[in-house]
Every structure is written in C-alpha cells, then in structure tokens.
C-alpha cells in the first residue's frame, strides 16, 4: 500500500468516477483503475461498487476512506513540522465553513492569513451544519467554522452572534426598542435555511407562520422590504448594505456561539494551530460589536 494509492482512492471516492479522478490527478484512466485494483488486492476487500454511471464506495470502502484521509492528514502534519524545523512554512490547509461565516468573516481572515503564510495552499469547503461536522470527523477538512459542533469535537471560541428581528421600514413595530416572539406571531415569516433558526421557531410556536424558506440573506431582506413577511437573522448573516428594513433586538436575548472546531487536540497540525490562533485574534479585533 502506498500514499499514491490512497490519494487515488480518495479522489475516486470524491468524484465517484474513474475518468474524472484521473483527469483531476493528471493520470491515465487505466493507471487509476490499476491502482484501485492493486489497493483492493492488498486489503482483500472490494472498495467500490461499479456501474455504468460511475462508482460508489462499499460499506467497508467508506470505513477505509476515513483511514486513508487520516493517514494523508498525518503525512501532511509530518511534512509541515519538518518544513517548520527548516524555517519554511508550507502545506495545505483545508477549511470547512457554514455559509454565514464564509460571507462575513472568511474573506478578510483568509486574506490576512495568506499574507503571513503565502506558501500555504488554502482549500475552502462551504456547506450546511451536518456537512461541516462530517468533514471534520472524516478528516476531509483540518478546521471548521460552525455554531453547532458535535460534543466530542474540540472547539475554540470566536464570537457571539445575536439574533435580530427584521421588519419593513414602515412596519407598525419599527419603533419598538425590542421585540419578543409574541410581537411577531401573527406575521408571515421568511425563514433562512438555518437549522438553529428553524429550531427556534419550533420552540416558540412560529413554525406554522413560515411562508418561504430562503438561503440567501440579501434575498430574505429584499422580501422583508416588500412586505412579504418578517424574519429573524443572526448578525453575521446581515450584509453591509441593508435595503429598506429595520433591525430590532429580540428579547429575551438569544445568541449563538461561533467556534472553530477540530476533531480533537491531538490531531491538529502546526498550520491548523496557527490558523486557529490567527482566527481568534482576527475576530477579536474586528467583531467586538457582535458580542455586545
């Protein structure tokens, strides 16, 4: 078994296609097929189901995939530490993030980090909460930004994100100093595709008021402006330029904690550790207002 075989195995599993994996890796299709067959022979188990539409990992293949990613992650850690010992900072950092962080925090954070470590390659994966957590547990990413980490993950706090109610500029509630769920219970509600907010509505009996479910915060606020309904959004979702809407604090105050998550502290690479420290410093300097 070689590292090259494991890289090919992961590429085929992720693309679910021999030809696409070969193109991505710069190999011939026959070379990729040969390496997969050789790996299956070494392990003595079939790693993929094969069909006309492509390939899919078998159940044992899925388990082997987690091990393969971990082996390559550890190999990458060894290379990073050796480079650091020589005074050279190189490597690849894979970051997972929920959508709100990708829009508001990550552009500036990644930009400032790359100025410090220009030779480090950064790969960004953006997804929903469950996807981000699964990427951490299966070693697809090195670190992740989330507000809903799994209990066995190691987390590092970044900032608090307060929930705000948004109503049209001329809405009867626009001058209220704060709003409770009882204030908005008779309004149509535009819900972001966010599991935390969905749970919040269910707990407060507003699920039946949901008229639309929309991912993009700018679209949601444009719909609020046009009196389609009201919404609740975390502050990190809010774009820099607002349409004709008013944001009002929700009471009782509800916040969620944004964290950087890793699988555990024993498996963090030197570059991931640098990124965590940089992320904490960056958010402390720029997002103090979100905490208040």
C-alpha positions in Angstrom: 0.0 0.0 0.0 1.4 3.4 -1.0 0.4 7.0 -0.4 -0.2 7.4 -4.1 -2.8 4.6 -4.0 -4.5 6.3 -1.1 -4.6 9.6 -2.9 -6.1 7.9 -5.9 -8.6 6.1 -3.7 -9.8 9.4 -2.1 -10.0 11.1 -5.5 -12.2 8.3 -6.9 -14.4 8.3 -3.9 -14.9 12.0 -4.0 -15.6 12.3 -7.8 -17.4 8.9 -7.9 -15.9 8.4 -11.3 -12.6 6.8 -12.5 -12.2 9.1 -15.5 -12.9 12.3 -13.5 -10.4 11.3 -10.8 -7.8 10.5 -13.5 -8.3 14.0 -15.0 -8.0 15.7 -11.7 -4.8 13.8 -10.8 -3.2 14.0 -14.2 -3.1 10.2 -14.6 -4.5 8.0 -17.3 -7.8 6.2 -16.6 -6.0 2.8 -16.8 -3.4 3.9 -14.3 -6.1 4.9 -11.8 -8.0 1.6 -12.3 -4.9 -0.4 -11.8 -4.0 1.4 -8.6 -7.5 0.9 -7.2 -7.4 -2.8 -8.1 -4.0 -3.1 -6.5 -5.2 -1.5 -3.3 -8.2 -3.8 -3.2 -5.9 -6.8 -3.6 -3.7 -5.5 -0.8 -6.6 -5.1 1.6 -8.5 -8.1 0.4 -11.9 -6.3 0.2 -13.8 -4.5 -2.6 -13.7 -0.7 -2.1 -16.2 0.3 -4.7 -19.5 -0.7 -6.3 -19.1 -0.3 -10.0 -21.8 0.6 -12.5 -22.3 2.3 -15.9 -22.9 5.6 -14.1 -19.6 5.5 -12.1 -18.5 4.1 -8.8 -19.6 4.4 -5.2 -17.7 3.2 -2.0 -18.8 0.0 -0.4 -19.6 0.0 3.3 -16.0 -1.3 4.0 -14.8 1.2 1.4 -16.4 4.1 3.4 -14.5 2.9 6.6 -11.2 2.6 4.6 -11.8 6.1 3.2 -11.8 7.6 6.7 -8.5 5.8 7.5 -7.0 6.9 4.2 -7.8 10.5 4.9 -6.3 10.2 8.3 -3.1 8.7 7.0 -2.7 11.5 4.5 -3.5 14.1 7.2 -0.8 12.7 9.4 1.6 12.6 6.5 0.8 16.3 5.8 1.5 17.1 9.5 4.9 15.4 9.3 5.8 17.5 6.3 4.6 20.7 7.9 6.6 20.1 11.1 9.7 19.2 9.1 9.3 22.4 7.0 8.8 24.5 10.1 12.0 23.0 11.6 13.8 24.2 8.4 12.2 27.6 8.8 9.9 27.1 5.8 6.1 27.4 6.3 4.3 25.3 3.6 1.5 22.9 3.3 -2.2 22.7 2.6 -4.9 23.9 5.0 -8.4 22.6 4.4 -11.2 24.7 5.9 -14.9 23.9 6.3 -17.4 26.6 7.0 -21.1 27.3 7.3 -22.5 29.9 4.9 -22.8 32.9 7.2 -19.1 32.8 8.2 -18.0 32.4 4.6 -19.7 35.6 3.7 -18.8 37.8 6.6 -15.6 36.7 8.2 -13.6 34.3 6.0 -12.6 36.7 3.1 -10.7 39.0 5.4 -9.4 36.3 7.7 -8.0 34.2 4.9 -6.6 37.2 3.2 -4.7 38.3 6.3 -3.5 34.7 7.0 -2.2 34.3 3.5 -0.1 37.5 3.9 1.6 35.8 6.8 2.0 32.4 5.1 2.0 33.0 1.4 3.3 29.5 0.6 0.4 27.7 2.3 -2.4 26.5 0.0 -5.9 27.0 1.4 -8.8 24.9 0.3 -12.3 26.1 1.4 -15.4 23.8 1.7 -18.7 25.5 2.3 -21.8 23.7 3.5 -24.6 23.1 6.0 -24.0 22.3 9.7 -24.2 18.5 9.2 -21.9 18.6 6.2 -19.3 20.7 8.1 -19.3 18.3 11.1 -19.0 15.3 8.9 -16.0 16.8 7.1 -14.2 17.2 10.5 -15.0 13.7 11.7 -13.9 12.1 8.4 -10.7 14.3 8.1 -11.9 16.0 4.9 -11.0 19.3 6.5 -8.5 20.4 9.1 -10.6 23.0 10.8 -14.2 24.2 10.6 -16.3 27.2 11.4 -19.6 26.3 12.9 -22.2 27.2 15.6 -23.3 23.6 16.1 -20.2 21.4 16.7 -20.6 17.8 17.8 -20.0 17.1 21.5 -16.8 15.1 21.1 -15.1 17.8 19.0 -12.5 20.3 20.4 -13.6 23.9 19.9 -12.1 27.3 20.2 -14.4 30.3 20.8 -14.5 33.2 18.3 -17.5 35.4 18.9 -21.2 35.6 19.9 -23.8 36.1 17.2 -27.1 37.8 18.3 -30.4 37.1 16.7 -32.2 40.2 15.3 -35.8 40.7 14.0 -36.2 42.4 10.7 -39.3 44.3 9.6 -40.1 46.7 6.7 -39.1 50.4 7.2 -42.8 51.5 7.7 -43.9 48.5 9.7 -46.1 49.3 12.8 -43.4 47.6 15.0 -40.5 49.6 13.6 -40.0 51.9 16.6 -40.1 49.2 19.2 -36.9 49.0 21.3 -37.0 45.2 21.2 -39.4 42.5 20.0 -40.5 39.2 21.5 -41.9 36.2 19.7 -45.4 37.3 20.8 -44.9 40.5 18.9 -44.4 38.7 15.6 -46.5 35.6 16.0 -49.3 37.0 13.6 -46.9 37.9 10.8 -45.9 35.8 7.9 -42.3 34.6 8.4 -39.5 34.2 5.9 -37.1 31.6 7.3 -33.4 31.3 6.3 -32.2 27.8 5.6 -30.6 27.5 9.1 -31.3 24.7 11.5 -30.7 26.9 14.5 -33.4 29.3 13.5 -35.8 26.5 12.4 -35.4 25.0 15.9 -36.0 28.5 17.5 -39.3 28.9 15.6 -40.5 25.4 16.5 -39.7 26.0 20.2 -41.7 29.3 20.2 -44.7 28.1 18.1 -44.0 30.0 14.9 -43.3 27.1 12.5 -46.8 27.4 11.1 -46.2 31.0 10.1 -43.4 30.2 7.7 -44.3 31.4 4.2 -41.0 31.0 2.5 -37.7 29.3 3.2 -34.7 31.1 1.5 -30.9 30.6 1.8 -29.6 34.0 0.7 -29.8 36.7 3.4 -29.9 39.5 0.8 -32.9 37.9 -0.9 -34.7 37.4 2.5 -34.2 41.1 3.4 -35.4 42.2 0.0 -38.6 40.2 0.6 -39.0 41.8 4.0 -38.7 45.2 2.4 -41.5 44.3 0.0 -43.8 43.3 3.0 -43.7 39.6 2.1 -43.0 38.9 5.8 -40.7 39.4 8.7 -37.6 37.4 9.6 -35.0 36.6 12.3 -31.4 36.6 11.3 -28.1 36.3 13.2 -25.9 39.4 12.9 -23.3 37.6 10.9 -25.8 36.9 8.2 -26.5 40.6 7.7 -25.0 42.2 4.5 -23.0 45.5 4.8 -25.7 47.4 2.8 -29.3 47.0 4.1 -32.4 47.5 2.0 -35.4 49.5 3.4 -35.7 47.3 6.6 -35.3 47.9 10.3 -33.4 45.6 12.6 -34.7 45.2 16.2 -33.2 43.2 19.0 -35.0 40.1 20.0 -35.9 39.7 23.7 -35.2 37.6 25.6 -31.8 38.0 24.0 -30.8 34.9 22.0 -27.2 34.4 20.9 -25.3 31.5 19.3 -21.6 30.9 19.7 -19.4 30.8 16.6 -16.4 28.5 17.1 -13.5 26.9 15.2 -13.8 23.1 15.6 -11.3 20.4 15.1 -11.7 16.6 15.6 -9.5 16.6 18.7 -6.5 18.5 20.1 -4.2 15.5 19.5 -4.6 15.6 15.7 -4.2 19.3 15.0 -1.4 20.2 12.5 1.0 23.1 13.1 -0.5 25.1 10.3 -4.1 24.5 11.6 -2.9 25.6 15.1 -1.5 28.8 13.6 -4.8 29.4 11.8 -6.9 28.9 14.9 -4.8 31.5 16.8 -5.0 33.9 13.9 -8.7 33.4 13.6 -9.2 34.2 17.3 -7.1 37.3 17.0 -8.8 38.5 13.8 -12.4 38.1 15.2 -11.5 39.7 18.5 -10.2 42.8 16.7 -13.0 43.2 14.2 -16.2 41.6 15.6 -16.3 43.0 19.1 -19.7 44.6 18.2 -21.2 41.3 17.5 -20.5 40.3 21.1 -22.4 43.2 22.7 
